[in-house]
Amino acid sequence: MTAEDQPLLRVRGLEKVFPVKKGIMRRTVAQVRAVDGVSFDVGKGEILGLVGESGSGKSTTGRLILRLIEPTAGSVELEGQDVRALRGEELRKTRRDMQMVFQDPYSSLDPLATVADVVGEPFQVHFKMTRKERDNKVVELLEQVGMGSHHLRRFPAAFSGGQRQRIAVARALALEPKLIIADEPVSALDMSTQSQVVNLLLDLQERLGVAFLFIAHDLSIVHHASRRIAVMYLGAIVEVGDAEEVYARPRHPYSEALISAIPVPDPQAERDRTRIVLKGDPPSPLNPPSGCRYHTRCAYAMEICNTVDPEPTPTVNGGTVSCHLHTSGPMLNGRPISQSLRNTSG
């Protein structure tokens, strides 16, 4: 593989196990497998959407990549460099190339710091710039995200949620990173503001060539923002593929259920369509099911699903799906197997 073909970010077998402690002696009585064998690539300048319901391990995956949390196992490579092997100054320098936009714009910004201090802090930490140099850089960044120099001396409390998230994006852009992990960047915003922030990220990706790992629970937003989608369930990725392909023809039953939950703007079409209602609650990561982790809620579960965890299988669109329905061939009667079975099962 040449340097040009190499992905910007390469994640393989990423795991995180959190111990559950009880009692005065804080003995470990159980373990939570929050992330369990996650693997994916993010290309240079690409936006990869990582989607799944709350508790699936999406945010933990983002923090593991940046080593805000130390992984239990697996590898994370940025342009071929092993991020897990870095220490001290080497890790600090590498973090210039990887930044994060956090979910809540109300808690991710220091309420006692001005915009100039919040956005300018990376320049002080990494380059020891003077106040005037920092302010000039901050003004440039604010203009990139649709804000002006008159905001420089204001505090976060003076801004709306959408404006605060723009400030957070400006801070993430300060060191000209190659990758930004956007962890649910619009979930705390109203609908109109969500579209503005998503369009801002798309514009920045096009103008600056920065890659994004876009984490969200809303598949419709991920579909709009991403070129490829990875679907995550109970700590593991169950499907990866082209965004349009996954949205139009999901291969995994869980992906199909997520898409069926997206409202349709046409009232008649909304009434006529069939929504897939999942059985029960998601299993606890303290005691995940044996075999396929989704089989307890799957309408197409077979006997093999109870005991054998499916391996990722290539699909015709160049993606992968972890489902026993696809081990003998991804299509049935000219349609995805999950769709064909749903139609024949009534």
C-alpha positions in Angstrom: 0.0 0.0 0.0 1.4 3.4 -1.1 1.3 6.5 1.1 -1.5 7.8 -1.1 -3.6 4.7 -0.7 -3.1 4.6 3.1 -6.1 5.8 5.2 -5.6 8.8 7.4 -7.0 6.8 10.4 -6.8 3.1 10.8 -8.6 1.5 13.8 -8.3 -2.3 14.4 -9.7 -4.5 17.1 -10.4 -1.5 19.5 -11.6 -2.6 22.9 -12.5 -0.9 26.2 -13.4 -2.8 29.3 -14.5 -0.8 32.4 -14.4 -2.6 35.7 -17.4 -2.4 38.0 -16.3 -2.0 41.6 -18.3 -2.4 44.8 -17.8 -2.4 48.6 -15.3 -0.6 50.8 -12.4 -2.5 49.3 -13.6 -1.5 45.8 -13.4 -5.1 44.5 -14.0 -5.7 40.9 -17.3 -7.6 40.6 -18.1 -7.3 36.9 -16.8 -5.8 33.7 -18.5 -3.7 31.1 -17.3 -4.2 27.5 -18.2 -0.7 26.2 -16.3 -1.2 23.0 -15.7 -4.7 21.7 -13.4 -5.2 18.7 -14.2 -2.1 16.6 -12.4 -1.7 13.3 -12.7 0.9 10.6 -10.8 3.4 8.4 -11.2 7.1 7.7 -9.7 8.3 4.5 -7.9 11.7 4.0 -10.6 14.4 3.8 -13.4 11.9 4.3 -16.4 12.2 6.6 -17.3 8.8 8.1 -20.5 8.7 10.1 -20.7 6.5 13.2 -24.3 5.9 14.2 -26.1 3.9 16.8 -28.5 4.3 19.7 -27.5 5.7 23.1 -25.1 3.3 25.0 -23.8 1.6 21.9 -20.2 2.8 22.6 -19.9 5.6 19.9 -18.6 8.4 22.2 -16.3 6.0 24.0 -14.8 5.0 20.6 -14.1 8.6 19.8 -12.4 9.2 23.1 -10.3 6.0 22.8 -9.0 7.2 19.4 -7.7 10.4 21.0 -6.5 8.5 24.1 -8.7 10.7 26.3 -9.5 7.2 27.6 -6.8 4.5 27.4 -7.9 1.4 25.3 -7.9 -2.0 26.8 -6.8 -3.6 23.4 -6.5 -2.8 19.7 -4.6 -0.4 17.6 -5.1 3.2 16.4 -2.9 4.5 13.6 -2.8 8.1 12.3 -1.0 8.1 8.9 0.7 4.8 9.8 1.9 6.0 13.2 0.8 4.0 16.2 -1.0 6.4 18.5 -1.1 4.0 21.4 2.7 3.8 21.5 3.2 7.6 21.9 4.1 9.2 25.2 4.7 12.7 26.5 5.7 15.3 24.0 5.3 12.9 21.0 1.6 12.4 22.0 1.1 16.1 22.5 2.4 16.9 19.0 0.3 14.2 17.4 -2.8 15.6 19.1 -2.4 18.7 16.9 -3.5 16.5 14.1 -6.6 15.1 15.9 -9.1 17.3 17.6 -12.6 16.9 19.1 -15.9 18.8 19.1 -17.9 17.6 22.1 -21.6 17.0 22.3 -22.7 19.7 24.8 -21.7 23.3 23.8 -22.9 24.5 27.2 -20.4 22.5 29.2 -17.5 22.1 26.7 -16.5 25.8 26.9 -15.1 27.4 30.1 -17.8 29.8 31.3 -15.1 32.1 32.9 -13.0 32.4 29.7 -13.6 34.8 26.9 -13.9 33.6 23.3 -10.4 34.9 22.7 -9.1 32.7 25.5 -11.1 29.6 24.7 -10.2 29.6 21.0 -6.7 31.0 21.5 -5.6 28.5 24.2 -4.2 25.9 21.7 -1.8 28.6 20.3 -0.6 29.4 23.7 0.0 25.7 24.6 1.7 24.7 21.4 3.3 27.8 20.0 3.7 30.3 22.9 2.2 33.1 20.8 1.8 36.7 22.2 -1.7 38.0 23.0 -1.9 40.0 19.9 -0.8 37.1 17.7 -3.4 34.9 19.3 -6.1 37.4 18.9 -5.4 37.8 15.2 -5.5 34.0 14.7 -8.8 33.8 16.7 -10.4 36.4 14.5 -9.5 34.4 11.4 -11.0 31.3 12.9 -14.2 33.0 14.0 -14.7 34.3 10.5 -14.2 30.8 9.1 -17.2 29.6 11.2 -19.4 32.5 10.4 -18.7 34.7 13.5 -17.0 38.1 13.7 -14.3 39.9 15.6 -16.8 41.7 17.8 -17.4 38.4 19.7 -13.7 38.3 20.8 -14.2 39.6 24.4 -17.6 38.0 25.1 -18.2 35.0 27.4 -19.9 31.7 26.4 -23.0 32.6 28.4 -23.7 35.4 25.9 -24.2 33.0 23.0 -26.9 30.6 21.8 -26.2 26.9 21.6 -25.5 27.1 17.8 -23.0 29.9 18.3 -21.3 28.1 21.1 -20.9 25.0 18.9 -19.4 27.3 16.2 -16.9 28.5 18.8 -16.1 24.9 19.7 -15.5 24.1 16.0 -13.2 27.2 15.7 -11.2 25.9 18.7 -10.9 22.4 17.1 -9.7 24.1 13.8 -7.0 26.2 15.6 -4.1 23.8 15.0 -5.1 22.9 11.5 -5.9 19.2 12.3 -6.1 16.4 9.8 -9.0 14.7 11.7 -11.8 16.1 13.8 -13.9 13.8 15.9 -17.4 15.4 16.1 -19.2 13.7 19.0 -22.9 14.3 18.6 -22.2 17.9 17.7 -25.8 18.8 16.9 -27.9 16.7 19.3 -28.2 19.5 21.9 -29.4 22.0 19.2 -32.8 22.7 17.7 -33.6 21.5 14.2 -32.9 24.6 12.3 -29.6 25.2 14.1 -28.6 21.5 13.5 -28.7 22.0 9.8 -26.6 25.2 10.0 -23.9 23.4 12.0 -23.9 20.3 9.8 -23.6 22.5 6.7 -20.8 24.4 8.3 -18.9 21.2 8.9 -19.5 20.1 5.3 -18.2 23.5 4.1 -15.1 23.2 6.2 -14.4 19.7 5.0 -14.6 20.9 1.4 -12.5 24.0 1.9 -9.9 22.8 4.3 -9.8 19.1 3.4 -10.1 18.0 7.0 -11.5 14.6 7.7 -14.3 14.0 10.2 -15.5 11.1 12.3 -19.1 12.3 12.7 -20.8 10.5 15.7 -24.6 10.7 16.0 -27.6 8.6 16.9 -29.8 10.1 14.2 -29.1 8.2 10.9 -30.8 10.9 8.8 -28.3 13.5 9.9 -25.4 11.1 9.4 -26.7 10.2 5.9 -26.7 13.9 5.0 -23.3 14.6 6.4 -21.3 11.5 5.5 -19.9 9.7 2.5 -19.7 6.4 4.4 -21.6 5.1 7.4 -20.6 2.7 10.2 -23.6 1.3 12.3 -22.7 0.4 15.9 -24.7 -1.8 18.3 -23.8 -2.8 21.8 -20.1 -2.0 21.4 -19.5 -3.5 18.0 -19.9 -2.3 14.4 -22.5 -4.4 12.6 -22.5 -2.7 9.1 -20.3 -0.4 7.1 -21.0 0.9 3.7 -21.6 3.8 1.3 -24.0 6.3 2.9 -26.5 6.3 0.1 -26.4 2.5 -0.1 -26.9 1.9 3.6 -29.7 4.4 3.8 -31.6 3.0 0.7 -30.7 -0.7 1.1 -29.6 -1.6 4.6 -28.1 -5.1 4.9 -28.2 -5.5 8.7 -31.6 -5.8 10.5 -30.6 -3.2 13.0 -29.7 -0.7 10.3 -33.1 -1.4 8.8 -34.8 -0.7 12.1 -32.9 2.6 12.6 -33.9 3.8 9.1 -37.6 2.8 9.7 -37.6 5.1 12.7 -36.8 8.2 10.7 -39.9 10.3 10.1 -41.1 10.9 6.6 -42.1 14.5 5.7 -45.1 13.3 3.6 -48.0 12.6 6.1 -49.7 10.0 3.8 -46.4 8.2 3.2 -45.7 8.3 7.0 -49.1 6.7 7.7 -48.7 4.0 5.0 -45.2 2.9 5.7 -44.3 0.0 8.1 -42.1 0.9 11.1 -40.0 -1.8 12.7 -40.5 -1.8 16.4 -37.6 -3.6 18.2 -38.5 -6.1 20.9 -37.6 -5.2 24.5 -34.7 -3.0 25.7 -31.1 -3.2 24.5 -29.2 -5.9 26.4 -26.9 -4.7 29.2 -23.2 -4.5 28.3 -22.6 -6.1 31.8 -24.2 -9.3 30.5 -24.3 -9.2 26.7 -26.0 -12.0 24.8 -24.0 -15.0 23.5 -23.6 -15.3 19.8 -24.9 -12.4 17.8 -25.4 -9.5 20.2 -28.5 -8.4 18.3 -30.4 -11.7 18.2 -32.5 -11.0 21.3 -34.3 -8.2 19.4 -34.0 -9.5 15.8 -37.1 -10.6 13.9 -35.0 -12.8 11.6 -33.0 -14.6 14.3 -32.0 -18.2 13.6 -30.6 -20.9 15.8 -27.0 -20.2 14.8 -27.5 -16.6 16.0 -27.8 -17.8 19.6 -24.3 -19.2 19.8 -22.1 -17.9 17.0 -21.0 -14.3 16.7 -21.1 -13.4 12.9 -17.9 -12.3 11.2 -18.0 -9.2 8.9 -19.0 -10.3 5.4 -18.3 -8.2 2.3 -21.3 -6.8 0.5 -21.8 -6.1 -3.2 -21.5 -2.4 -2.6 -18.0 -2.7 -1.1 -19.0 -2.5 2.6 -19.3 -5.2 5.2 -22.1 -6.6 7.3 -22.0 -8.8 10.4 -25.1 -11.0 10.1 -25.7 -14.7 9.5 -28.3 -13.9 6.9 -25.5 -12.8 4.6 -23.0 -15.6 5.1 -24.4 -17.7 2.2 -25.0 -14.7 -0.1 -26.0 -11.1 0.4 -29.1 -11.2 -1.9 -32.4 -13.2 -2.0 -34.8 -12.8 -4.9 -32.9 -9.8 -6.1 -33.2 -7.9 -2.8 -31.2 -7.7 0.4 -32.0 -10.8 2.5 -33.3 -8.8 5.5 -35.8 -7.0 3.2 -36.9 -10.2 1.5 -37.5 -12.0 4.8 -39.4 -9.0 6.2 -41.7 -9.0 3.1 -42.3 -12.8 3.2 -42.8 -12.9 6.9 -45.8 -10.5 6.7 
